[in-house]
């Protein structure tokens, strides 16, 4: 009883601070336990909200600066990406150096941002490995989040080597943020004596960084999705049955209640690892950002109570038997990541001599979030 009173007082204090403009943390009031996430997760949520405001301010300021620059140049197409920087010169922070490190990572979704329904978009994140795909000079390389080269092959991406003239493959470059799905075990299990025609490697494209020697990392996520969906889809998804790999775009959806209710009441088109919530203004930059949130599927009813009763059972299939609440489950995930990652890091430091070393473990990282 005393605990409930303390938590209620804490909730009132946070509400007072929020109304005064000192913090902007909106916490859902759950039917079964209104303050459970607030009580265990207040400080991380406040910190994330503070960083969210700072990064959003910078993103909006940069967007306004770019719009003003384009306006001064008398350009009508202010959404145009930048053609001046080659992919090989863009680094982790979006400036100069190795493109293989360019992966933007989400953070756990710890608070409900202001104007979430109108300013956010979401994607279902497939089960697989988060990688960066770089196609140039007639080959396609796949890099892990840590920057290790893990695979090379030919693809039909611009610069990737398949179905392209020498001039095109050396002139065009492509960099994509993808989830790599390895179907080799599935193919081996289902194929008989005859050769299976199923693609063994599928790359589900989450984001667009660089395409046909044009940089997209400085424009907003909303604009990057427009370019992928409306202009670059045919080139990204170009495929023939003899190809070693296939690329598919992951659809993007609005975060309004009608869209979310419709989407999550039906089974997903692929195995889902989690849901990614992108602020529509976020530019692409290396590392974690509070402008991209991540939740596991079974957490959806806690954050979005209107989904209770309509959420398709498949989204709850992997809920742990001892699941209590979001905050406790995030701690569990972080402990698993820490326990799993430490011995692997020791192995990597002792074995790896180069990014493409044959001693490199197949999977050297277990991400806290996507």
Residue frames relative to the residue before (quaternion, step in Angstrom):
aa qw qx qy qz dx dy dz
X 1.0000 0.0000 0.0000 0.0000 0.00 0.00 0.00
X 0.6546 0.5045 -0.3084 0.4710 3.59 0.97 -0.93
X 0.6181 0.5554 -0.3400 0.4404 3.55 1.07 -0.79
X 0.6515 0.5161 -0.3130 0.4596 3.59 0.95 -0.88
X 0.6428 0.5208 -0.3246 0.4585 3.59 1.01 -0.81
X 0.6533 0.5137 -0.3144 0.4587 3.58 0.97 -0.88
X 0.6659 0.4975 -0.3044 0.4652 3.54 0.93 -0.89
X 0.6297 0.5291 -0.3340 0.4604 3.58 1.01 -0.78
X 0.6451 0.5102 -0.3180 0.4716 3.59 1.00 -0.84
X 0.6368 0.5261 -0.3228 0.4621 3.56 1.01 -0.83
X 0.6363 0.5313 -0.3250 0.4552 3.56 1.00 -0.81
X 0.6586 0.5053 -0.3087 0.4644 3.57 0.96 -0.85
X 0.6329 0.5293 -0.3327 0.4568 3.60 1.01 -0.79
X 0.6666 0.4959 -0.3007 0.4683 3.56 0.93 -0.88
X 0.6278 0.5325 -0.3369 0.4570 3.56 1.02 -0.76
X 0.6394 0.5263 -0.3187 0.4610 3.58 1.03 -0.82
X 0.6581 0.5024 -0.3007 0.4733 3.57 0.96 -0.91
X 0.6564 0.5221 -0.3143 0.4448 3.56 0.96 -0.89
X 0.6741 0.4890 -0.3013 0.4644 3.58 0.94 -0.86
X 0.6588 0.4974 -0.3050 0.4750 3.57 1.20 -0.51
X 0.5389 -0.6565 0.3810 0.3654 3.56 1.30 -0.03
X 0.4806 0.6848 -0.4395 0.3270 3.60 1.24 0.09
X 0.7715 0.0079 -0.0299 0.6355 3.58 1.13 -0.56
X 0.2048 -0.7620 0.6007 0.1287 3.52 -1.27 0.43
X 0.2569 0.7632 -0.5418 0.2407 3.53 0.46 1.22
X 0.0997 -0.7857 0.6096 0.0325 3.55 -0.67 1.10
X 0.0817 -0.8121 0.5777 0.0122 3.58 -0.61 1.12
X 0.4596 -0.6945 0.4802 0.2754 3.53 -0.82 0.99
X 0.3101 -0.7075 0.5996 0.2092 3.54 -1.13 0.66
X 0.1882 -0.8078 0.5516 0.0878 3.57 -0.25 1.26
X 0.5962 -0.6151 0.3920 0.3355 3.52 -1.06 0.80
X 0.7494 0.4249 -0.2382 0.4484 3.57 0.85 -0.98
X 0.8024 -0.0120 0.0329 0.5958 3.61 1.05 -0.66
X 0.2637 -0.8500 0.4261 0.1625 3.57 0.30 1.26
X 0.8105 0.3096 -0.1445 0.4758 3.59 0.94 -0.75
X 0.3564 0.7888 -0.4688 0.1759 3.59 1.23 0.05
X 0.7026 0.4411 -0.2852 0.4800 3.62 0.85 -0.88
X 0.6180 0.5523 -0.3366 0.4469 3.59 1.04 -0.75
X 0.6742 0.5267 -0.3012 0.4211 3.57 0.87 -0.98
X 0.7688 0.3726 -0.1950 0.4817 3.60 0.92 -0.91
X 0.8001 0.3467 -0.1175 0.4752 3.56 1.10 -0.58
X 0.2969 0.8079 -0.4790 0.1723 3.60 1.23 0.31
X 0.7110 0.4676 -0.2831 0.4423 3.60 0.70 -1.03
X 0.6616 0.4771 -0.3320 0.4736 3.66 0.84 -0.78
X 0.6504 0.5153 -0.3244 0.4541 3.59 0.99 -0.77
X 0.6428 0.5121 -0.3214 0.4704 3.59 1.00 -0.82
X 0.6564 0.5073 -0.3118 0.4633 3.58 0.94 -0.88
X 0.6617 0.4950 -0.3115 0.4691 3.57 0.93 -0.86
X 0.6412 0.5259 -0.3260 0.4539 3.59 0.98 -0.80
X 0.6370 0.5205 -0.3265 0.4656 3.58 1.03 -0.79
X 0.6896 0.4618 -0.2836 0.4805 3.60 0.85 -0.92
X 0.5917 0.5684 -0.3496 0.4522 3.57 1.13 -0.69
X 0.6640 0.4962 -0.3073 0.4673 3.60 0.90 -0.90
X 0.6667 0.5135 -0.3079 0.4438 3.57 0.93 -0.92
X 0.6968 0.4641 -0.2829 0.4681 3.58 0.86 -0.93
X 0.6367 0.5178 -0.3365 0.4619 3.58 1.02 -0.73
X 0.6157 0.5428 -0.3412 0.4580 3.58 1.03 -0.78
X 0.6692 0.4899 -0.2967 0.4734 3.59 0.93 -0.91
X 0.6509 0.5215 -0.3210 0.4487 3.59 0.95 -0.86
X 0.6866 0.4706 -0.2872 0.4740 3.58 0.91 -0.90
X 0.6336 0.5222 -0.3351 0.4621 3.60 1.04 -0.72
X 0.6578 0.5011 -0.3111 0.4684 3.58 0.97 -0.84
X 0.6365 0.5271 -0.3296 0.4566 3.57 1.04 -0.79
X 0.6580 0.4995 -0.3090 0.4712 3.59 0.98 -0.84
X 0.6355 0.5269 -0.3288 0.4588 3.57 1.02 -0.82
X 0.6665 0.4970 -0.3035 0.4655 3.57 0.97 -0.86
X 0.6367 0.5224 -0.3305 0.4610 3.59 0.99 -0.81
X 0.6565 0.5054 -0.3119 0.4650 3.58 0.97 -0.85
X 0.6342 0.5315 -0.3251 0.4579 3.57 1.01 -0.83
X 0.6795 0.4798 -0.2905 0.4729 3.57 0.92 -0.93
X 0.6286 0.5369 -0.3343 0.4526 3.56 1.07 -0.74
X 0.6552 0.5127 -0.3061 0.4628 3.57 1.00 -0.83
X 0.6710 0.4618 -0.2900 0.5024 3.56 1.19 -0.56
X 0.4312 -0.7228 0.4357 0.3192 3.56 1.36 0.09
X 0.3945 0.6971 -0.4981 0.3321 3.56 0.97 0.94
X 0.3452 -0.7382 0.5433 0.2016 3.55 -0.94 0.87
X 0.7053 0.4473 -0.2649 0.4820 3.59 1.06 -0.74
X 0.0549 -0.8482 0.5268 0.0100 3.55 0.41 1.21
X 0.6260 0.5550 -0.3460 0.4247 3.59 1.20 -0.26
X 0.4305 0.7276 -0.4549 0.2798 3.58 1.25 -0.14
X 0.4250 -0.6853 0.5260 0.2702 3.58 -1.00 0.79
X 0.5639 -0.6230 0.4412 0.3151 3.57 -1.34 0.08
X 0.2467 -0.8133 0.5099 0.1328 3.61 -0.60 1.08
X 0.5775 0.6812 -0.3532 0.2787 3.57 1.21 -0.31
X 0.7389 0.4207 -0.2499 0.4633 3.66 1.08 -0.45
X 0.3610 -0.7198 0.5423 0.2399 3.61 -0.77 0.95
X 0.6234 -0.5751 0.3769 0.3722 3.57 -1.11 0.68
X 0.6504 0.5515 -0.3201 0.4128 3.59 1.01 -0.74
X 0.7047 0.4471 -0.2695 0.4805 3.60 1.23 -0.19
X 0.5815 0.5657 -0.3850 0.4400 3.59 1.22 0.23
X 0.1681 -0.8374 0.5155 0.0690 3.57 -0.62 1.04
X 0.8191 -0.2822 0.1935 0.4604 3.53 -1.37 -0.23
X 0.7621 0.3737 -0.2010 0.4891 3.57 0.91 -0.82
X 0.6055 -0.5574 0.3600 0.4394 3.58 1.29 0.05
X 0.6194 0.5071 -0.3637 0.4763 3.60 1.22 0.22
X 0.8065 -0.3041 0.1971 0.4671 3.62 -0.93 -0.78
X 0.6959 0.4755 -0.4116 0.3467 3.56 -1.26 0.82
X 0.8776 -0.2813 0.0460 0.3854 3.58 -1.34 -0.05
X 0.3955 -0.7520 0.4860 0.2046 3.53 -0.66 1.15
X 0.5702 0.6178 -0.3947 0.3706 3.61 1.13 -0.45
X 0.6546 0.5043 -0.3153 0.4666 3.62 1.23 -0.26
X 0.5318 0.6765 -0.3879 0.3302 3.59 1.23 -0.07
X 0.3475 0.6956 -0.5693 0.2670 3.56 0.01 1.26
X 0.2630 -0.7499 0.5899 0.1431 3.55 -0.84 1.01
X 0.1676 -0.8130 0.5561 0.0422 3.55 -0.82 1.05
X 0.4406 -0.6917 0.5139 0.2515 3.54 -1.11 0.75
X 0.3019 -0.6869 0.6157 0.2406 3.52 -1.40 0.13
X 0.6283 -0.4978 0.4139 0.4315 3.55 -1.22 0.37
X 0.4481 -0.6825 0.5186 0.2539 3.55 -1.02 0.88
X 0.0242 -0.8656 0.4978 -0.0480 3.58 -0.10 1.32
X 0.7934 0.0965 -0.0777 0.5960 3.60 1.16 -0.30
X 0.4830 -0.6605 0.4933 0.2952 3.55 -1.22 0.51
X 0.3331 -0.7786 0.4921 0.2018 3.62 -0.36 1.18
X 0.5994 -0.5507 0.4471 0.3710 3.51 -1.28 0.46
X 0.8418 0.1175 -0.1166 0.5139 3.58 -1.08 0.81
X 0.1322 0.8430 -0.5121 0.0984 3.58 1.09 0.71
X 0.6808 0.5228 -0.3057 0.4121 3.59 0.81 -0.98
X 0.7665 0.3843 -0.1986 0.4747 3.58 0.97 -0.80
X 0.7656 0.3922 -0.1990 0.4695 3.60 1.09 -0.60
X 0.7023 0.4449 -0.2713 0.4850 3.60 1.23 -0.13
X 0.1618 -0.7316 0.6540 0.1044 3.52 -1.36 0.51
X 0.1563 -0.8061 0.5598 0.1112 3.59 -1.12 0.45
X 0.1425 -0.7482 0.6412 0.0936 3.49 -1.35 0.50
X 0.4150 -0.6418 0.5752 0.2916 3.54 -1.16 0.63
X 0.2484 -0.7790 0.5594 0.1359 3.58 -0.79 0.99
X 0.3673 -0.7513 0.5005 0.2239 3.62 -0.55 1.12
X 0.5388 -0.5728 0.4942 0.3706 3.53 -1.29 0.33
X 0.4281 0.6693 -0.5118 0.3268 3.55 -0.81 0.98
X 0.6010 -0.5537 0.4384 0.3742 3.52 -1.27 -0.44
X 0.3914 -0.7227 0.5253 0.2205 3.56 -0.85 1.02
X 0.0803 0.8189 -0.5548 0.1231 3.58 -0.54 1.18
X 0.3364 -0.6763 0.6067 0.2478 3.51 -1.42 0.14
X 0.1760 -0.7913 0.5815 0.0693 3.59 -0.75 1.09
X 0.0581 -0.8002 0.5967 -0.0196 3.57 -0.77 1.10
X 0.0488 -0.7929 0.6074 -0.0066 3.59 -0.67 1.14
X 0.3295 0.7167 -0.5692 0.2317 3.56 -0.78 1.07
X 0.8440 0.1828 -0.1531 0.4805 3.54 -1.29 0.56
X 0.7238 -0.4934 0.2448 0.4156 3.55 0.99 0.86
X 0.7274 0.3142 -0.2558 0.5539 3.61 1.17 0.43
X 0.2746 -0.7454 0.5887 0.1499 3.53 -1.27 0.49
X 0.1144 -0.8060 0.5804 0.0197 3.58 -0.67 1.13
X 0.2071 -0.7573 0.6098 0.1083 3.54 -1.14 0.75
X 0.1097 -0.8083 0.5782 0.0155 3.55 -0.75 1.12
X 0.4507 -0.6525 0.5415 0.2791 3.53 -1.13 0.76
X 0.6906 -0.4704 0.3408 0.4309 3.56 -1.27 0.23
X 0.6667 0.5085 -0.2918 0.4603 3.56 1.12 -0.69
X 0.5976 -0.5956 0.3510 0.4061 3.59 1.26 -0.15
X 0.5035 0.6525 -0.4322 0.3659 3.60 1.24 -0.03
X 0.4115 -0.6702 0.5606 0.2595 3.54 -1.06 0.82
X 0.0871 -0.8430 0.5306 0.0172 3.59 -0.58 1.12
X 0.8061 0.0242 -0.0165 0.5910 3.62 1.16 -0.44
X 0.0451 -0.7588 0.6476 0.0539 3.54 -1.31 0.51
X 0.1467 0.7741 -0.6018 0.1307 3.57 -1.03 0.81
X 0.5180 -0.5839 0.5004 0.3745 3.56 -1.34 -0.17
X 0.0084 0.7932 -0.6088 0.0131 3.58 -1.07 0.71
X 0.5441 -0.6208 0.4592 0.3282 3.55 -1.32 0.18
X 0.3779 0.6957 -0.5120 0.3332 3.58 1.20 0.26
X 0.5971 -0.5578 0.4173 0.3976 3.62 -1.06 0.58
X 0.7837 0.2305 -0.2150 0.5353 3.56 -0.58 1.20
X 0.5978 0.6402 -0.3297 0.3521 3.57 1.28 -0.31
X 0.6172 -0.6387 0.3033 0.3451 3.59 1.25 -0.04
X 0.7004 0.4491 -0.2873 0.4745 3.63 1.07 -0.52
X 0.8601 0.0898 -0.0797 0.4957 3.57 -0.94 0.95
X 0.6133 0.5375 -0.3424 0.4667 3.59 1.15 0.56
X 0.4918 -0.6313 0.5100 0.3155 3.54 -1.14 0.64
X 0.6609 -0.5058 0.3693 0.4136 3.57 -1.23 0.40
X 0.6404 0.5322 -0.3295 0.4451 3.55 0.98 -0.81
X 0.6845 0.4877 -0.2887 0.4586 3.60 0.90 -0.95
X 0.7010 0.4849 -0.3027 0.4264 3.59 0.79 -0.93
X 0.7005 0.4288 -0.2779 0.4983 3.60 1.13 -0.48
X 0.6534 0.4933 -0.3192 0.4772 3.57 1.22 -0.27
X 0.7364 0.4066 -0.2240 0.4921 3.59 0.98 -0.83
X 0.0470 -0.7667 0.6399 0.0236 3.53 -1.23 0.68
X 0.0829 -0.7955 0.6001 0.0165 3.56 -1.11 0.74
X 0.0050 -0.7662 0.6425 0.0032 3.58 -1.06 0.81
X 0.0028 -0.8153 0.5761 -0.0588 3.58 -0.68 1.14
X 0.3506 -0.6789 0.6077 0.2164 3.53 -1.24 0.65
X 0.0613 0.8475 -0.5137 0.1191 3.59 -0.41 1.23
X 0.3074 -0.6488 0.6435 0.2654 3.48 -1.47 0.10
X 0.2396 -0.7840 0.5607 0.1169 3.57 -0.68 1.12
X 0.1137 -0.7835 0.6103 0.0279 3.55 -0.77 1.11
X 0.1972 -0.8000 0.5614 0.0771 3.56 -0.58 1.19
X 0.1312 -0.8260 0.5474 0.0296 3.57 -0.45 1.25
X 0.3517 0.7813 -0.4760 0.1982 3.61 1.21 0.11
X 0.6618 0.4902 -0.3201 0.4683 3.60 0.91 -0.82
X 0.6402 0.5297 -0.3192 0.4558 3.55 1.00 -0.86
X 0.6562 0.5093 -0.3071 0.4646 3.57 0.98 -0.90
X 0.6690 0.5079 -0.3048 0.4490 3.58 0.92 -0.89
X 0.6712 0.5034 -0.2966 0.4562 3.56 1.06 -0.74
X 0.7541 0.4061 -0.2111 0.4710 3.58 1.00 -0.81
X 0.6389 0.5408 -0.3426 0.4266 3.60 1.14 -0.49
X 0.3205 -0.7264 0.5784 0.1870 3.55 -1.10 0.79
X 0.8000 -0.2301 0.1819 0.5234 3.58 -1.04 -0.70
X 0.6458 0.4993 -0.3235 0.4784 3.58 1.13 -0.57
X 0.5703 -0.6129 0.4317 0.3357 3.56 -1.14 0.66
X 0.3799 -0.7228 0.5291 0.2309 3.59 -0.84 0.99
X 0.3304 -0.7527 0.5398 0.1816 3.56 -1.05 0.81
X 0.4649 0.6905 -0.4486 0.3253 3.60 1.24 0.01
X 0.5030 -0.6509 0.4801 0.3046 3.56 -1.00 0.85
X 0.3660 -0.7700 0.4870 0.1900 3.55 -0.81 1.01
X 0.7743 0.1978 -0.1235 0.5883 3.57 1.17 -0.52
X 0.0283 -0.7819 0.6226 -0.0146 3.55 -0.80 1.06
X 0.1518 -0.7764 0.6075 0.0714 3.55 -0.96 0.92
X 0.1887 -0.7705 0.6043 0.0738 3.54 -0.65 1.21
X 0.2883 -0.8101 0.4938 0.1297 3.57 -0.44 1.26
X 0.2241 -0.7888 0.5645 0.0941 3.56 -0.69 1.17
X 0.8337 -0.0014 0.0855 0.5455 3.56 0.85 -0.96
X 0.3787 -0.7160 0.5595 0.1761 3.50 -1.31 0.61
X 0.1142 -0.8128 0.5703 0.0329 3.58 -0.70 1.11
X 0.7931 -0.0601 0.1177 0.5946 3.55 0.89 -1.00
X 0.0886 0.8136 -0.5663 0.0974 3.59 -0.82 0.92
X 0.8381 -0.0409 -0.0345 0.5428 3.55 -0.82 1.09
X 0.6936 -0.5133 0.2583 0.4345 3.54 0.89 1.09
X 0.5947 0.5162 -0.3867 0.4799 3.58 1.13 0.63
X 0.3514 -0.7571 0.5195 0.1828 3.58 -0.84 1.02
X 0.1324 -0.7998 0.5837 0.0449 3.57 -0.95 0.97
X 0.4557 0.7409 -0.4252 0.2503 3.59 1.23 -0.07
X 0.6988 0.4820 -0.2816 0.4473 3.61 1.13 -0.47
X 0.6181 0.5141 -0.3720 0.4639 3.60 1.19 -0.11
X 0.6540 -0.5543 0.3467 0.3806 3.59 -1.22 0.37
X 0.6544 -0.5106 0.3861 0.4025 3.54 -1.28 0.39
X 0.6165 0.5503 -0.3421 0.4473 3.58 0.99 -0.81
X 0.6867 0.4738 -0.2794 0.4753 3.58 0.92 -0.90
X 0.6230 0.5322 -0.3449 0.4579 3.59 1.03 -0.73
X 0.6435 0.5108 -0.3220 0.4705 3.56 1.02 -0.77
X 0.6190 0.5401 -0.3407 0.4572 3.58 1.03 -0.75
X 0.6675 0.4942 -0.3039 0.4668 3.58 0.91 -0.88
X 0.6604 0.5055 -0.3176 0.4554 3.60 0.93 -0.83
X 0.7320 0.4551 -0.2437 0.4446 3.54 0.77 -1.09
X 0.8004 0.3677 -0.1604 0.4455 3.58 0.81 -1.01
X 0.8046 0.2905 -0.1360 0.4997 3.59 1.09 -0.55
X 0.8109 0.3264 -0.1494 0.4621 3.59 0.81 -0.96
X 0.4046 0.7421 -0.4674 0.2591 3.61 1.19 -0.15
X 0.6696 0.5050 -0.3402 0.4254 3.68 0.74 -0.89
X 0.6894 0.4712 -0.2863 0.4699 3.60 0.97 -0.79
X 0.6587 0.5039 -0.3121 0.4635 3.58 1.04 -0.74
X 0.7798 0.3566 -0.1755 0.4837 3.59 0.86 -0.96
X 0.3353 0.7399 -0.5143 0.2750 3.62 1.23 0.18
X 0.1359 0.8117 -0.5427 0.1680 3.59 -0.71 1.07
X 0.0546 -0.7436 0.6644 0.0509 3.52 -1.22 0.71
X 0.6310 -0.6075 0.3337 0.3485 3.57 -1.06 0.75
X 0.6403 0.5112 -0.3369 0.4639 3.59 1.20 -0.27
X 0.4938 0.6753 -0.4244 0.3464 3.60 1.26 -0.15
X 0.4914 -0.6840 0.4536 0.2914 3.61 -1.01 0.73
X 0.7922 0.1609 -0.0737 0.5841 3.60 1.18 -0.52
X 0.1809 -0.7618 0.6099 0.1223 3.53 -1.32 0.31
X 0.2061 -0.7671 0.5982 0.1064 3.56 -1.09 0.80
X 0.0139 -0.7876 0.6156 -0.0230 3.56 -0.99 0.93
X 0.4307 -0.6856 0.5208 0.2704 3.57 -1.03 0.77
X 0.3356 -0.6883 0.6019 0.2265 3.55 -1.12 0.74
X 0.4300 -0.7262 0.4643 0.2687 3.64 -0.59 1.06
X 0.2734 -0.7364 0.5957 0.1676 3.54 -1.24 0.55
X 0.1225 -0.8049 0.5801 0.0245 3.58 -1.04 0.82
X 0.5243 -0.6097 0.4959 0.3278 3.53 -1.29 0.43
X 0.4451 -0.7172 0.4831 0.2326 3.57 -1.21 0.52
X 0.3624 0.7108 -0.5217 0.3022 3.60 1.13 0.47
X 0.6668 -0.5489 0.3338 0.3777 3.56 -1.16 0.60
X 0.6432 0.5331 -0.3357 0.4352 3.59 0.94 -0.81
X 0.6812 0.4841 -0.2910 0.4658 3.58 0.88 -0.94
X 0.6800 0.4816 -0.2978 0.4658 3.57 0.87 -0.91
X 0.6390 0.5310 -0.3271 0.4503 3.57 0.98 -0.81
X 0.6701 0.4938 -0.2916 0.4713 3.56 0.97 -0.86
X 0.6752 0.5124 -0.2959 0.4405 3.59 0.89 -0.93
X 0.7833 0.3819 -0.1934 0.4507 3.55 0.72 -1.07
X 0.5657 0.5614 -0.4060 0.4471 3.58 1.23 0.10
X 0.6946 0.4078 -0.2518 0.5364 3.58 1.31 -0.21
X 0.5777 -0.5793 0.4251 0.3872 3.60 -1.14 0.44
X 0.5125 -0.6551 0.4533 0.3203 3.61 -1.02 0.70
X 0.5676 -0.6265 0.4154 0.3358 3.61 -1.18 0.48
X 0.7786 0.1189 -0.0788 0.6110 3.60 1.28 -0.16
X 0.6557 -0.4800 0.3828 0.4395 3.57 -1.28 0.12
X 0.2117 -0.8132 0.5368 0.0761 3.55 -0.67 1.12
X 0.2863 -0.7516 0.5752 0.1493 3.53 -0.92 1.00
X 0.7756 -0.1887 0.1551 0.5821 3.56 1.04 -0.82
X 0.4277 -0.6615 0.5409 0.2948 3.54 -1.33 -0.08
X 0.2239 -0.7682 0.5924 0.0941 3.54 -0.95 1.01
X 0.1232 -0.7813 0.6101 0.0466 3.57 -0.82 1.06
X 0.1167 -0.8162 0.5657 0.0124 3.57 -0.51 1.25
X 0.3766 -0.6425 0.6027 0.2865 3.55 -1.05 0.73
X 0.5212 -0.6895 0.4035 0.3003 3.57 -0.78 1.01
X 0.6935 0.4852 -0.2779 0.4543 3.62 1.18 -0.45
X 0.4976 0.6899 -0.4365 0.2929 3.62 1.17 -0.22
X 0.3073 -0.7111 0.6026 0.1916 3.56 -0.98 0.92
X 0.5389 -0.6287 0.4448 0.3411 3.56 -1.24 0.27
X 0.1878 0.7671 -0.5981 0.1361 3.56 -0.76 1.06
X 0.6184 -0.5932 0.3812 0.3470 3.52 -1.18 0.63
X 0.7770 0.3745 -0.2750 0.4247 3.54 -1.21 0.62
X 0.6953 -0.4790 0.3453 0.4097 3.51 -1.36 0.05
X 0.0286 -0.7825 0.6220 0.0044 3.53 -1.17 0.67
X 0.4566 -0.6847 0.4910 0.2859 3.61 -0.96 0.79
X 0.5749 0.5931 -0.3817 0.4148 3.60 1.25 -0.17
X 0.6961 0.3059 -0.2626 0.5941 3.57 1.33 0.09
X 0.1237 -0.8240 0.5522 0.0269 3.57 -0.54 1.19
X 0.1958 -0.7842 0.5850 0.0674 3.54 -1.20 0.65
X 0.0558 0.7709 -0.6339 0.0281 3.57 -0.99 0.86
X 0.4581 -0.6209 0.5481 0.3229 3.53 -1.23 0.47
X 0.6512 -0.5650 0.3260 0.3879 3.62 -1.04 0.67
X 0.6925 0.4933 -0.2961 0.4352 3.59 0.93 -0.84
X 0.5887 0.5693 -0.3690 0.4396 3.61 1.27 -0.11
X 0.4556 0.7357 -0.4256 0.2647 3.58 1.23 -0.36
X 0.6814 0.4875 -0.3334 0.4322 3.67 0.77 -0.82
X 0.6144 0.5514 -0.3558 0.4381 3.60 1.12 -0.57
X 0.7249 0.4103 -0.2423 0.4974 3.57 0.94 -0.85
X 0.7956 0.1895 -0.0707 0.5711 3.57 1.05 -0.74
X 0.2119 -0.8350 0.4954 0.1115 3.60 0.26 1.28
X 0.5989 0.5828 -0.3743 0.4020 3.62 1.10 -0.54
X 0.6116 0.5496 -0.3540 0.4456 3.60 1.26 -0.22
X 0.5004 0.6516 -0.4352 0.3682 3.58 1.22 -0.28
X 0.7765 0.3053 -0.2459 0.4933 3.53 -0.87 0.95
X 0.7678 0.2995 -0.1822 0.5363 3.60 1.15 -0.51
X 0.5024 0.6645 -0.4264 0.3525 3.61 1.22 -0.30
X 0.4711 -0.6791 0.4835 0.2885 3.57 -0.83 1.00
X 0.5700 -0.6479 0.3814 0.3314 3.64 -0.85 0.92
X 0.5799 0.6085 -0.3893 0.3768 3.61 1.07 -0.57
X 0.6280 0.5418 -0.3429 0.4409 3.60 1.13 -0.55
X 0.6997 0.4357 -0.2581 0.5039 3.58 1.24 -0.38
X 0.4172 0.7649 -0.4305 0.2358 3.57 1.30 -0.17
X 0.7711 0.3503 -0.1873 0.4976 3.60 1.00 -0.75
X 0.3218 0.7373 -0.5269 0.2742 3.57 1.15 0.46
X 0.4616 -0.6826 0.4822 0.2975 3.64 -0.76 0.95
X 0.5810 -0.6051 0.4155 0.3517 3.56 -1.06 0.71
X 0.7437 0.3798 -0.2123 0.5076 3.57 1.09 -0.70
X 0.2791 0.7866 -0.5110 0.2056 3.60 1.21 0.41
X 0.1472 -0.7999 0.5796 0.0502 3.57 -0.85 1.05
X 0.7588 -0.2262 0.2097 0.5737 3.54 0.73 -1.11
X 0.7267 -0.4492 0.3007 0.4240 3.55 -1.32 0.22
X 0.6802 0.5149 -0.3083 0.4209 3.58 0.77 -1.03
X 0.6717 0.4929 -0.2977 0.4661 3.58 0.90 -0.91
X 0.6699 0.5046 -0.3041 0.4519 3.57 0.98 -0.81
X 0.6115 0.5354 -0.3522 0.4641 3.60 1.07 -0.67
X 0.6304 0.5202 -0.3284 0.4734 3.58 1.00 -0.81
X 0.6380 0.5280 -0.3240 0.4574 3.59 0.98 -0.84
X 0.6546 0.5105 -0.3102 0.4634 3.59 0.93 -0.90
X 0.6707 0.5009 -0.3079 0.4521 3.58 0.92 -0.86
X 0.6322 0.5155 -0.3345 0.4719 3.57 1.04 -0.70
X 0.6340 0.5204 -0.3266 0.4697 3.59 1.00 -0.81
X 0.6523 0.5168 -0.3112 0.4589 3.57 0.95 -0.88
X 0.6655 0.5040 -0.3028 0.4597 3.57 0.93 -0.90
X 0.6761 0.4945 -0.2951 0.4596 3.58 0.90 -0.91
X 0.6884 0.4801 -0.2736 0.4698 3.56 1.05 -0.80
X 0.7199 0.5015 -0.2603 0.4032 3.54 0.92 -0.93
X 0.6095 0.6026 -0.3691 0.3593 3.62 0.98 -0.72
X 0.7105 0.4298 -0.2945 0.4729 3.65 0.71 -0.91
X 0.6176 0.5424 -0.3525 0.4473 3.58 1.07 -0.66
X 0.6435 0.5231 -0.3311 0.4502 3.58 0.98 -0.83
X 0.6308 0.5225 -0.3330 0.4671 3.58 1.03 -0.76
X 0.6477 0.5198 -0.3114 0.4618 3.57 1.02 -0.83
X 0.6444 0.5257 -0.3174 0.4557 3.56 0.98 -0.88
X 0.6803 0.5005 -0.2986 0.4445 3.58 0.85 -0.98
X 0.7066 0.4680 -0.2663 0.4592 3.57 1.10 -0.68
X 0.7742 0.3960 -0.1787 0.4604 3.57 1.10 -0.67
X 0.7104 0.4986 -0.2886 0.4042 3.57 0.86 -0.92
X 0.1255 -0.8005 0.5842 0.0454 3.56 -0.81 1.04
X 0.7838 0.0282 -0.0199 0.6200 3.58 1.24 -0.39
X 0.6710 -0.5209 0.3373 0.4058 3.61 -1.18 0.48
X 0.7650 0.3347 -0.1909 0.5160 3.60 1.05 -0.64
X 0.2580 0.8087 -0.4981 0.1768 3.58 1.24 0.37
X 0.5033 -0.6609 0.4702 0.2980 3.55 -1.05 0.78
X 0.6257 0.5359 -0.3403 0.4534 3.59 1.24 -0.32
X 0.4447 0.7114 -0.4453 0.3127 3.55 1.29 -0.13
X 0.4416 -0.6836 0.5042 0.2891 3.64 -0.76 0.98
X 0.6016 -0.5897 0.3950 0.3665 3.58 -1.07 0.72
X 0.7967 0.0661 -0.0261 0.6001 3.58 0.96 -0.81
X 0.0924 -0.8563 0.5081 0.0044 3.56 -0.17 1.28
X 0.7731 0.3080 -0.1706 0.5276 3.58 1.18 0.02
X 0.1181 -0.7496 0.6461 0.0818 3.50 -1.16 0.68
X 0.2786 -0.8205 0.4782 0.1432 3.54 -0.19 1.27
X 0.5029 -0.6120 0.5200 0.3197 3.53 -1.16 0.70
X 0.7638 -0.0307 0.0223 0.6444 3.54 1.07 -0.83
X 0.6835 -0.4960 0.3354 0.4174 3.54 -1.30 0.19
